[in-house]
Amino acid sequence: MKLLWLGVDVSRVLHLAAVFCLTCVLLKAIQLFHRRRELIRALADFPGFPTHWLFGHVHEVGESRIWMQKYPHAHPMWFGSFSAFLVVTDPDYAKVLLGRGGERLCKTCLACVSPGNGLLILHGPKWHQHRKLLTPGFHYDVLKPYVDLMAESTNVMLDKWEKLTADGKSVELFEHVSLMTLDSIMKCAFSCHSDCQTNRSVLAPPNHGRKFAAQKGNGQIACHCAPKFTSFLFPSLQEKHLHPGCLRPLPHGAACPNREDLAKMTYSTMCIKESLRLYPPVPGVSRQLSKAVTFPDGRTLPEGLVAAISIYLIHRNPEVWKDPLVFDPLRFSPENVSGRHSHLLCLCRNCIGQQFAMNEMKVALALTLLRFELLPDPAMPPLKITRIILRSKNGIHLWRGSP
């Protein structure tokens, strides 16, 4: 007896639905198999760690530094069985990829922080047009008056630290530094004195969305600036002794840095650059090839493949740096920098706000060291975690000492 519904044989409908679903699954399996075969062929010249049949290299991500030593220049990384890219750990390989103006940023990893085609992910003529419009806003003369505003925001943060450390407990600093950078960018870029460091209610969504959207946008900018200062805290605080030029970066008796003082902070600048080498705020960038590329050793990658340039691993490559895990600011002395590879510590696009960020770090560093001696909390060491930016999973916990 046939089961009918509105005069239609239900069993026949179910049978056709099952055949359709199985056909779709089969077509998808063929598509994935074809993609896997193409990836294997494209990456055949690049040996790498054996993959798990299901997870790929997901469980071995933490071993990337060992892979860099075993497979120099570049190695494949598989996520599952059907997604792979090439991890570049050599500056000569990076130069080939970054020197090609037609390459596109891989947008997949940026979608969560860049909803839209902003300067971050634009390429080609449109990027050049937007960059040209924004560049005058970061001119040397424009940045001069910002030093006082940065110092004002930094002193608010340090006043908070004075109160929080009064009971002798360690303090988690990342949130405070993020708010300080948010406060600075709102003052400098929008002449908005929000008091966001002391009045958290200004960060709550107001009734009218336009003002909140502006605040939210500035917050994203500030959160990208904050890791640069906190990156300085990772390695430098592990040193038992710091050079007097870093401990006393300002002229004797100065209470607040000015633009001329920042230019004289040579050793502090070297400390900051060495910290950013060991802990780059952006640990890697990706490029999707618009055409085939050939590397200096003759190996090639086809069009459409994604290559991930690991800034973190290039900065720790023992073939490039002597004792790469040692914190040594003198790597960035003028005599040591002169003969260095052009694609170390730089990307294809100089950050439009790099001078702004460097000034902010110098101001924050100078004022902090005038008032505090910062000591790491041995019970809460930073645990690195890589996302779009490199940060500490459990924050950065420090004790207060006397300068």
C-alpha positions in Angstrom: 0.0 0.0 0.0 1.4 3.3 -1.0 1.6 6.3 1.4 0.0 9.3 -0.3 -0.1 12.9 0.7 -2.1 15.3 -1.5 -2.1 12.6 -4.1 1.7 12.3 -4.2 3.6 9.1 -3.4 5.6 10.1 -0.3 8.1 7.2 -0.7 8.9 8.3 -4.2 9.5 11.9 -3.0 11.8 10.6 -0.2 13.6 8.4 -2.7 14.3 11.3 -5.1 15.4 13.6 -2.1 17.8 10.9 -1.0 19.3 10.5 -4.5 19.6 14.3 -4.8 21.4 14.6 -1.4 23.8 11.7 -2.3 24.5 13.3 -5.6 25.4 16.6 -3.9 27.6 14.8 -1.4 29.3 12.9 -4.2 29.9 16.1 -6.2 31.3 17.9 -3.2 33.6 14.9 -2.4 34.9 15.0 -6.0 35.4 18.8 -5.7 37.4 18.4 -2.4 39.4 15.5 -3.8 40.3 17.6 -6.9 41.3 20.5 -4.7 43.4 18.3 -2.4 45.2 16.9 -5.5 45.9 20.4 -6.8 47.3 21.6 -3.5 49.5 18.5 -3.2 50.8 19.2 -6.7 51.4 22.9 -6.0 53.3 22.2 -2.8 55.2 19.2 -4.0 58.5 21.2 -4.1 58.2 22.1 -0.4 58.7 19.2 2.1 57.0 19.5 5.4 55.9 17.6 8.5 53.7 14.5 7.9 50.0 15.4 8.1 47.2 13.7 9.9 44.6 12.3 7.5 41.8 14.4 9.1 43.3 17.3 11.1 46.3 18.0 9.0 48.8 20.0 11.1 46.3 21.5 13.5 47.8 19.7 16.5 51.4 20.6 15.5 51.0 24.4 15.1 53.1 25.0 18.2 56.1 23.2 16.6 56.5 25.7 13.9 59.9 26.9 15.1 61.2 23.3 14.9 59.8 23.0 11.4 61.6 26.3 10.4 64.9 24.7 11.3 64.2 21.3 9.7 62.6 22.8 6.5 64.4 26.1 5.8 62.9 29.0 3.8 59.3 27.7 3.6 57.1 24.7 4.5 53.4 23.8 3.9 50.8 24.0 6.6 47.6 21.9 6.3 44.3 22.7 8.1 42.4 19.5 7.7 42.8 17.6 4.4 41.6 20.2 1.9 43.0 23.5 3.0 46.7 24.4 2.9 49.1 27.3 2.4 52.8 27.9 2.4 54.5 29.3 5.5 57.5 31.6 4.5 60.2 31.9 7.1 63.0 33.4 5.0 63.5 37.2 4.2 64.5 36.4 0.6 61.3 34.5 0.0 59.3 37.3 1.7 61.0 39.9 -0.6 59.7 38.0 -3.7 56.2 38.0 -2.3 56.1 41.5 -0.9 57.8 43.1 -3.9 54.9 42.2 -6.2 52.4 45.0 -6.3 49.7 42.9 -7.8 49.3 40.5 -4.9 46.2 40.6 -2.8 45.9 40.4 0.9 44.2 37.2 2.0 41.0 38.6 3.4 39.7 35.5 5.2 41.7 36.1 8.3 40.9 39.9 8.3 37.1 39.6 7.8 36.4 39.7 11.6 38.3 43.0 12.1 37.8 44.8 8.8 34.1 44.8 7.7 34.5 46.6 4.4 37.2 47.7 2.0 39.3 50.0 4.2 43.0 50.9 3.9 43.9 47.7 5.6 42.8 45.3 2.9 42.7 47.5 -0.2 45.2 46.9 -3.0 46.1 48.5 -6.3 45.2 52.0 -7.4 42.4 52.4 -4.8 44.9 51.7 -2.0 47.3 54.3 -3.4 44.5 56.8 -3.7 43.4 56.3 -0.1 46.9 56.3 1.2 47.7 59.5 -0.6 44.6 61.2 1.0 45.6 60.0 4.6 49.4 60.6 4.5 49.3 64.4 5.2 47.5 63.7 8.5 50.6 61.9 9.8 53.2 64.4 8.6 56.1 65.2 11.0 54.8 68.7 11.8 51.3 67.4 12.4 52.5 64.9 15.0 54.5 67.5 17.0 51.6 68.8 19.2 50.4 65.3 19.9 53.2 64.5 22.3 51.6 66.6 25.1 48.2 64.8 24.5 49.9 61.4 24.7 51.7 62.4 27.9 48.4 63.5 29.4 46.7 60.2 28.6 49.8 58.3 29.9 49.8 60.2 33.2 46.1 59.3 33.7 47.0 55.6 33.3 49.9 55.9 35.7 47.8 57.6 38.3 45.5 54.6 38.1 48.4 52.3 38.6 49.5 54.2 41.7 46.1 53.5 43.3 45.9 49.9 42.1 49.4 48.9 43.4 48.9 50.6 46.8 48.0 47.2 48.3 51.1 45.5 47.0 49.4 43.2 44.5 50.3 42.8 40.8 48.3 44.5 38.2 47.2 43.3 34.7 48.2 46.0 32.3 46.8 45.2 28.9 43.4 46.6 29.5 44.8 49.8 31.0 47.2 50.3 28.0 44.3 49.7 25.6 42.3 52.4 27.2 45.3 54.7 27.2 45.8 54.3 23.5 42.1 54.7 22.9 42.2 57.9 24.9 45.2 59.2 22.9 43.8 58.5 19.5 40.5 60.2 20.3 42.3 63.3 21.6 44.8 63.4 18.7 42.6 62.4 15.8 39.2 63.8 16.8 40.0 66.4 19.6 37.6 64.4 21.8 38.4 64.3 25.5 36.3 61.3 26.4 37.7 60.4 29.9 37.3 56.8 28.8 40.2 55.7 31.2 38.3 56.8 34.3 34.7 56.8 33.2 33.8 53.5 31.7 30.2 54.6 31.0 31.4 56.5 27.9 32.2 53.1 26.3 28.6 51.9 26.6 26.4 52.1 23.5 24.5 55.4 23.7 21.0 56.0 22.4 22.2 57.4 19.1 24.3 55.0 17.0 26.5 57.4 15.1 28.5 58.6 18.1 28.9 55.0 19.3 30.1 53.9 15.8 32.8 56.5 15.9 33.9 55.4 19.4 33.9 51.8 18.3 36.0 52.6 15.3 38.5 54.4 17.4 38.6 51.5 19.8 39.6 49.2 17.0 42.5 51.5 16.1 43.6 51.7 19.7 43.4 48.0 20.2 45.8 47.6 17.3 48.2 50.2 18.8 48.1 48.7 22.4 50.0 45.5 21.6 53.0 47.6 20.4 53.6 49.0 23.8 52.8 45.8 25.6 55.1 43.9 23.2 57.9 46.0 24.8 57.0 44.5 28.2 57.4 40.9 27.1 61.2 40.6 26.7 62.5 43.8 28.4 61.0 42.8 31.8 62.8 39.5 31.6 66.1 41.3 31.7 67.6 41.6 35.2 69.6 44.7 34.2 68.6 47.4 31.7 70.9 50.0 30.2 70.8 53.4 32.0 69.8 55.0 28.7 66.5 53.0 28.9 66.0 53.4 32.7 66.5 57.2 32.4 65.4 58.0 28.9 64.7 61.7 29.6 67.2 64.5 30.3 67.9 64.8 34.0 65.1 66.7 35.8 62.6 66.6 32.9 59.1 65.7 34.0 57.5 65.3 30.6 59.0 64.5 27.2 58.9 66.9 24.3 59.4 66.3 20.6 63.2 67.0 20.9 63.5 64.6 23.8 62.0 61.8 21.8 64.6 62.2 19.1 67.4 61.7 21.7 66.0 58.5 23.1 68.3 56.4 21.0 68.8 53.4 23.3 65.1 53.3 24.3 64.3 53.2 20.6 66.6 50.2 20.1 64.9 48.5 23.1 61.5 49.0 21.5 62.6 47.7 18.1 64.3 44.6 19.7 61.1 43.9 21.6 59.0 44.2 18.4 61.5 41.8 16.8 60.9 39.2 19.4 57.2 39.8 19.8 55.8 41.4 16.6 52.3 42.8 17.2 51.2 41.3 13.9 52.9 37.8 13.8 52.1 37.2 10.1 50.5 38.4 6.9 49.1 36.4 4.0 49.1 36.9 0.2 47.0 35.2 -2.4 49.0 34.9 -5.6 47.6 36.7 -8.7 50.1 34.8 -10.9 52.8 32.2 -10.5 55.9 33.1 -8.6 59.4 31.7 -8.6 61.6 31.9 -5.5 65.4 32.5 -5.5 66.2 28.7 -5.3 64.0 27.9 -8.3 61.0 26.5 -6.5 57.6 27.9 -7.7 54.1 28.4 -6.5 51.1 28.6 -8.9 48.5 31.3 -9.2 45.7 31.3 -6.6 47.7 29.7 -3.8 48.0 31.5 -0.4 51.5 32.2 1.0 51.7 33.2 4.7 54.7 35.3 5.6 55.6 34.4 9.2 57.0 37.6 10.6 57.4 35.9 14.0 59.5 33.1 12.6 61.6 35.3 10.3 62.5 37.4 13.4 63.6 34.2 15.2 65.4 32.6 12.3 68.9 31.5 13.4 70.2 31.8 9.8 69.3 35.5 9.9 69.9 36.5 13.5 72.7 35.6 15.8 71.3 34.1 19.0 67.7 35.0 17.9 66.1 34.3 21.3 68.4 36.7 23.2 67.1 40.2 23.9 69.9 42.4 22.5 68.9 46.0 21.7 72.3 46.7 20.1 71.2 44.7 17.1 69.6 48.0 16.1 72.6 50.2 16.6 73.5 52.2 13.4 76.5 50.1 12.6 74.5 46.8 12.9 71.6 48.0 10.9 73.5 49.3 7.9 74.2 45.9 6.3 70.9 44.2 7.2 68.5 42.6 4.8 65.9 45.1 3.5 63.0 42.8 4.3 63.6 42.3 8.0 61.2 44.1 10.4 59.2 45.6 7.6 56.3 44.8 5.4 55.5 45.7 1.8 53.5 48.7 3.1 55.0 50.9 5.7 52.3 51.4 8.4 50.9 54.9 7.9 50.8 55.4 11.6 54.2 53.9 12.5 55.7 57.3 13.6 52.6 58.1 15.6 52.8 54.7 17.3 56.6 55.1 17.9 56.1 58.5 19.5 53.3 57.1 21.7 55.5 54.2 22.9 58.4 56.5 23.7 56.2 58.8 25.7 54.6 56.0 27.6 57.9 54.3 28.2 59.6 57.5 29.4 56.9 58.5 31.8 56.4 55.0 33.2 60.1 54.6 34.0 60.2 57.9 35.7 57.5 56.7 38.2 57.8 52.9 38.4 60.1 50.0 38.3 58.2 47.2 36.6 58.8 43.7 37.7 57.2 40.5 36.3 54.8 38.5 38.4 56.4 35.0 38.5 53.0 33.5 39.4 51.4 34.8 36.2 53.9 34.7 33.3 52.5 35.8 29.9 51.2 33.0 27.7 51.5 33.9 24.1 48.5 33.4 21.9 48.4 34.2 18.2 45.3 35.7 16.7 45.2 38.7 14.2 47.6 40.2 16.7 50.1 38.6 19.1 49.0 39.0 22.7 49.0 37.2 26.1 46.3 34.8 26.8 46.3 35.7 30.5 47.3 39.3 30.2 50.5 40.9 31.4 50.8 41.0 35.2 53.4 43.2 36.8 54.6 44.2 40.2 55.4 47.8 41.0 58.8 48.8 42.3 60.4 52.2 43.0 62.4 53.8 40.1 
